[in-house]
Amino acid sequence: MSGRGIRAARRLGGAAFGLGGEGFKFARIKEARRRAVEAHPGQPLIDFGIGEDAEPADPSVVSRLAVEAGLRENRTYADCGITEFQHEAARWMKATFGVSIDDPEGGILHGIGSKPILACLPAAFIDPGDVSLVTVPGYPVLADWTRYLGGRVHGLPLRRENGFFPDYGEVPESTLRKAKLLYLNYPNNPTGAAPTRALFEEAVRFASRRGILVVHDAAYAALVYGGRRPLSILSVDGAQECCLEVHSLSKAFSMTGWRLGFASGNPLAVRAYRAVKDNMDSGQFRAVQKAGIEALSRPQITRGLALKYQRRFSLLFPALRRLGFLPAGGEGGFYCYAPAPRAARDPATGGRAVFRSAEEASLFLLERALISTVPWDEVEPSLRFSVTFEAGGEEAERRVVAEAEGRLSALRLEFADS
């Protein structure tokens, strides 16, 4: 079907929609990966691009779902969630971050993953002409929905020289007067930077003075390394007056496809999210929420994942440095982040390939070495490497990293300072 007569909204490109170029960034990357695998039958893909653990959820969580899925009491709509999940989430916040949620039923509300929560929030707060301050590079959902609703997005560049923290002094006063949301994400995707208390204290001071709601995407908050303790923005004085923190069970509990998360913080902000959510969905399946309770009650699941990721970073960082990369991150979450190569030897032609962007470099690595990364060109051309690659145990992890180093070494990568 041609779609002739179908008129897409201007936010999707209007009459130009369907002529190419649209689509969620990570969906485009998955499609390129699929094509590369088809072009190299028999050669295994080394996937440093994936943002989810390759292993299934813990058996205890799977077993709880299996039991709960067949119970008659769980078949009905969950709407805004079940109180048992809210109270377990509050206990987890206290145990993990030292944060007390005095009224879990008013201060916590579940979502069908953190992505739909982030999509709902602009509808709760952004009117045409309002501004969302959004860290760049970063997860695009809140920014995209701000634009969909007629708002404007002002990017806060995350630069290596600032430790990949935002500089609020760069925002013009005229923009600040219209700002209503500030999006943060630490540990950060894609840079891997972990938060400090000073970072969160500065954000709370800034937001409090300006009447801005901080939306902290804390999907990776429980996964930190090098002796760091997990840190929630809600642990900072005054944060529960001006912050809404969004948590996900996807990362800390290997439950990506289960689609379960929650928002917590300022009760009025939670209430505003609830008002939009009521018209967006009918709640996550009760059995999934009860499996989520099982996960939240087992902090050893997250500790085991953290040990695995820290071990993998200890293999990947030295390998990347030997290849000429300058990786940053590895302090929390899954990711490290490095300036992209500017050129390489092309084994298909024997010549030299020059890259004008990180996306060109990433596609070259995928097509010539079957190594998947995620490119970012917003601030400086950079590649994101994830340690969630598939490998069954420590010896397999060493083999994967060694194989990747061998493939990349053969390309003779060149960097801007080489």
C-alpha positions in Angstrom: 0.0 0.0 0.0 1.3 3.5 -0.9 -0.4 5.3 2.0 -1.6 7.9 -0.4 -4.2 10.1 1.4 -2.7 9.4 4.8 -1.5 12.7 6.3 1.1 12.3 9.1 1.4 15.0 11.7 4.0 17.7 11.2 5.9 16.4 14.2 6.7 13.3 12.1 7.5 15.2 9.0 4.1 15.8 7.6 3.8 15.1 3.9 7.5 13.9 3.9 6.8 11.1 6.3 7.6 7.7 4.8 10.1 9.1 2.4 13.0 8.0 4.6 15.0 9.3 7.6 12.4 8.9 10.4 12.7 6.3 13.1 14.1 5.7 16.6 17.9 5.8 16.5 18.4 2.4 18.2 15.9 0.8 15.8 18.0 2.0 12.9 21.1 0.5 14.5 19.4 -2.8 15.0 18.5 -2.9 11.3 22.1 -2.2 10.2 23.3 -5.0 12.5 20.8 -7.4 11.0 22.1 -6.6 7.5 25.7 -7.1 8.6 25.0 -10.5 10.1 23.3 -11.6 6.9 26.3 -10.5 4.9 28.8 -12.5 7.0 27.2 -15.9 7.5 29.2 -18.1 9.9 31.2 -15.2 11.5 29.9 -14.3 15.0 28.8 -10.8 15.7 30.6 -9.1 18.6 27.9 -6.9 20.0 29.2 -4.0 22.1 26.1 -2.0 21.0 23.4 -3.8 23.0 22.1 -2.0 26.0 20.7 -5.0 27.9 22.1 -8.0 29.6 22.4 -11.1 27.4 21.2 -13.4 30.2 17.6 -14.0 31.2 16.1 -12.8 34.5 17.0 -14.6 37.7 15.2 -18.0 38.0 13.5 -16.8 41.2 11.9 -14.0 39.3 10.9 -16.2 36.4 9.3 -18.7 38.8 7.3 -16.1 40.5 5.9 -14.9 37.2 5.0 -18.5 36.2 3.0 -18.9 39.4 1.3 -15.5 39.4 0.5 -15.5 35.7 -2.1 -18.3 36.2 -3.9 -16.8 39.2 -7.4 -15.6 38.6 -6.8 -12.6 40.9 -4.1 -11.2 38.6 -6.2 -11.2 35.4 -7.8 -7.8 35.8 -6.5 -4.4 34.8 -3.8 -3.0 37.1 -4.4 0.6 36.1 -2.1 2.6 38.3 -0.5 -0.4 39.9 -0.7 -2.6 42.9 0.0 -1.3 46.4 2.3 -4.3 47.2 4.7 -3.1 44.4 4.7 0.5 45.6 5.6 -0.6 49.1 8.3 -3.0 47.9 9.8 -0.3 45.7 9.9 2.0 48.8 11.7 -0.6 50.8 14.2 -1.0 47.9 14.8 2.7 47.7 15.6 2.8 51.4 17.9 -0.3 51.3 19.7 0.7 48.1 20.0 4.5 48.4 19.0 5.4 52.0 16.0 7.3 50.6 12.7 7.3 52.7 9.4 7.5 50.8 7.0 8.3 53.6 3.9 7.6 51.6 4.6 4.9 49.0 1.1 5.0 47.6 1.3 8.8 46.9 5.0 9.0 46.2 5.6 6.0 43.9 3.8 5.0 40.7 4.7 2.2 38.4 5.1 2.4 34.7 5.3 -0.1 31.8 9.1 0.5 31.8 10.9 3.8 32.3 10.5 4.7 28.6 6.7 5.3 28.8 7.2 7.2 32.0 9.6 9.6 30.3 7.2 9.9 27.4 4.3 10.8 29.7 6.0 13.5 31.6 6.1 16.2 28.9 2.3 15.8 28.5 2.0 16.5 32.2 4.2 19.6 32.2 5.0 21.0 28.8 2.7 23.5 27.0 3.6 25.0 23.5 6.6 27.2 23.9 7.8 25.7 27.2 11.4 24.4 27.4 13.0 21.1 28.5 16.6 21.2 29.4 18.1 17.9 28.2 21.7 16.5 28.5 23.3 15.8 25.1 24.2 13.2 24.0 21.5 11.1 25.7 18.4 9.1 25.7 16.0 11.0 23.4 12.5 10.1 24.6 11.7 13.1 26.9 13.2 15.5 24.3 11.2 14.0 21.4 7.9 14.2 23.4 8.6 17.8 24.3 8.9 18.6 20.6 5.8 16.6 19.8 3.8 18.8 22.2 5.1 22.1 20.8 7.8 22.6 23.4 11.4 23.5 22.8 14.5 21.5 23.7 17.7 23.1 24.9 20.7 20.8 24.9 23.2 20.7 27.8 26.4 19.4 26.2 28.2 16.7 28.1 31.9 17.3 27.6 34.9 15.3 28.6 36.6 18.3 30.2 33.6 18.7 32.5 33.5 15.1 33.5 30.4 14.7 31.3 28.4 16.9 33.7 26.2 19.7 32.5 27.0 23.4 32.8 23.9 25.4 33.7 25.7 28.6 33.2 25.6 28.1 29.5 21.8 28.4 29.3 20.6 31.8 28.2 18.4 33.7 30.6 15.6 33.9 28.1 15.6 30.1 27.9 15.6 29.6 31.6 12.5 31.7 32.0 10.6 29.2 29.9 12.3 26.0 31.3 10.0 23.6 33.1 11.8 20.3 33.0 15.5 19.3 33.4 16.4 15.8 32.3 19.4 14.1 33.9 20.6 10.5 33.6 23.4 9.2 35.9 25.1 6.8 35.7 25.0 8.2 32.2 24.1 6.7 28.9 26.2 6.9 26.8 29.2 8.4 28.6 29.3 6.0 31.6 29.9 8.8 34.0 28.7 8.1 37.5 27.0 10.8 39.7 28.5 12.6 42.6 26.6 14.2 45.5 27.9 17.6 44.3 26.4 17.0 40.9 22.9 16.3 42.4 23.2 19.2 44.9 23.9 21.6 42.2 21.0 20.4 40.1 18.6 20.7 43.1 19.8 24.3 43.9 19.5 25.3 40.2 16.0 23.7 39.8 14.7 25.1 43.1 15.7 28.7 42.2 14.0 28.4 38.8 10.9 26.4 39.6 12.0 23.6 37.4 11.2 19.9 37.9 14.3 17.7 37.6 13.5 14.4 35.9 16.3 12.0 36.9 16.4 8.9 34.7 18.0 6.5 37.2 17.8 3.3 35.1 21.4 2.4 35.9 21.6 3.9 39.4 22.1 0.7 41.3 25.0 -0.4 39.1 28.2 1.4 40.3 31.8 0.2 40.6 35.1 1.0 42.1 33.9 1.2 45.7 31.1 3.7 44.9 27.8 3.5 46.6 24.6 3.8 44.6 23.3 7.4 44.7 19.8 8.7 44.3 19.1 12.4 43.6 16.3 12.0 46.2 18.9 11.6 48.9 19.9 15.3 48.5 18.3 17.8 50.8 15.4 19.5 49.1 15.3 17.1 46.2 11.9 15.6 47.0 10.4 19.1 46.6 11.7 19.5 43.0 12.7 16.1 41.6 11.1 13.1 40.1 13.3 10.0 39.8 12.5 7.3 37.3 13.7 3.8 38.0 13.7 0.7 35.9 14.0 -3.0 36.7 15.4 -3.6 33.2 19.0 -2.9 34.0 19.6 -3.8 37.6 17.6 -7.1 37.4 18.0 -8.2 33.7 14.3 -7.6 33.1 14.5 -5.5 29.9 11.6 -7.1 28.0 9.4 -7.4 31.1 8.6 -3.6 31.0 8.4 -2.5 34.6 9.6 0.6 36.3 8.4 3.4 38.6 8.5 7.1 39.3 9.2 8.5 42.7 9.7 11.9 44.3 7.6 15.0 44.5 4.1 13.9 45.3 2.5 16.5 43.0 4.7 15.5 40.1 3.8 11.8 40.7 0.1 12.9 40.7 0.6 14.7 37.4 2.2 11.7 35.9 -0.7 9.6 37.2 -3.2 11.9 35.5 -1.6 11.4 32.1 -0.9 7.7 32.6 -4.6 7.1 33.3 -5.3 8.1 29.7 -2.2 6.3 28.3 -2.4 2.7 29.5 -4.2 0.3 31.8 -1.2 -0.7 33.8 1.4 -3.5 33.7 0.1 -7.1 34.1 -0.3 -7.7 37.8 1.8 -10.9 37.6 4.7 -8.9 36.2 4.5 -6.5 39.1 4.5 -9.4 41.5 7.6 -10.8 39.8 9.0 -7.3 40.2 8.4 -7.5 43.9 10.4 -10.7 43.9 13.3 -9.0 42.1 13.3 -5.9 44.3 13.5 -8.1 47.4 16.7 -9.8 46.1 19.6 -7.3 46.1 22.0 -10.1 45.4 20.8 -10.2 41.8 22.1 -6.7 41.3 25.3 -7.3 43.2 26.0 -10.3 40.9 25.5 -8.2 37.8 27.7 -5.4 39.1 30.5 -7.9 39.7 30.2 -9.2 36.2 30.2 -5.8 34.5 33.1 -4.5 36.6 35.1 -7.6 35.5 34.3 -7.0 31.9 35.3 -3.3 32.1 38.7 -4.5 33.5 39.2 -6.5 30.2 37.7 -4.0 27.7 39.4 -0.8 28.9 43.0 -2.0 28.4 42.1 -3.5 25.0 40.6 -0.3 23.8 43.6 1.7 25.0 46.0 -0.6 23.1 44.0 0.1 20.0 44.3 3.8 20.4 40.9 4.6 21.9 40.6 6.9 24.9 37.7 5.4 26.8 35.9 7.2 29.5 33.2 5.9 31.9 33.1 2.4 33.4 32.1 4.0 36.7 28.5 2.8 36.5 26.0 1.3 34.2 27.0 -0.7 31.1 28.9 1.8 29.0 32.3 3.3 28.1 32.6 6.1 25.7 35.5 7.0 23.4 36.3 9.4 20.5 35.6 7.7 17.3 38.4 6.8 14.9 38.8 9.2 11.9 40.2 6.7 9.5 41.1 3.0 9.0 42.5 0.5 6.6 39.7 -0.9 4.5 40.3 -4.7 4.1 37.7 -4.8 1.2 39.7 -2.4 -1.0 43.2 -2.4 0.6 42.9 1.4 0.7 42.2 3.9 3.5 38.7 4.7 4.6 38.1 8.2 6.1 35.1 8.8 8.4 33.3 12.1 8.5 31.2 11.1 11.6 30.9 8.6 14.4 28.0 7.0 12.5 30.3 6.3 9.5 33.0 4.9 11.7 30.4 2.7 13.5 29.0 1.3 10.3 32.5 0.6 9.0 33.3 -1.5 12.1 30.1 -3.3 11.7 30.5 -4.0 8.0 34.2 -4.8 8.0 34.8 -6.4 11.4 31.3 -7.4 12.5 31.7 -5.4 15.7 28.6 -3.4 16.8 28.9 -0.1 18.6 26.6 2.9 19.0 27.6 6.2 17.4 27.0 9.6 18.9 27.8 12.8 16.9 26.0 15.4 19.0 29.0 16.9 20.9 32.0 15.1 19.4 32.1 12.0 17.2 32.2 9.2 19.7 31.4 5.5 20.0 29.7 3.8 22.9 30.8 0.3 23.9 28.7 -1.8 26.2 29.8 -4.7 28.5 26.5 -6.6 28.1 27.9 -8.6 25.3 27.0 -12.3 25.2 29.7 -14.5 26.9 29.1 -17.5 29.2 31.6 -17.0 32.0 35.0 -15.4 32.6 37.0 -17.4 30.0 34.4 -16.7 27.3 34.6 -13.0 28.3 38.3 -13.0 27.7 37.9 -14.7 24.4 35.4 -12.2 23.2 37.5 -9.1 24.1 40.6 -10.7 22.6 38.8 -11.5 19.4 37.4 -8.0 19.2 40.9 -6.5 19.8 42.3 -8.7 17.0 39.6 -7.7 14.5 40.0 -4.0 15.2 43.8 -4.2 15.3 43.7 -5.5 11.7 41.9 -2.3 10.6 44.8 0.0 11.8 42.5 2.6 13.3 43.6 6.2 13.2 42.5 8.9 15.6 42.5 12.7 15.6 45.6 12.9 17.8 47.5 10.1 16.2 
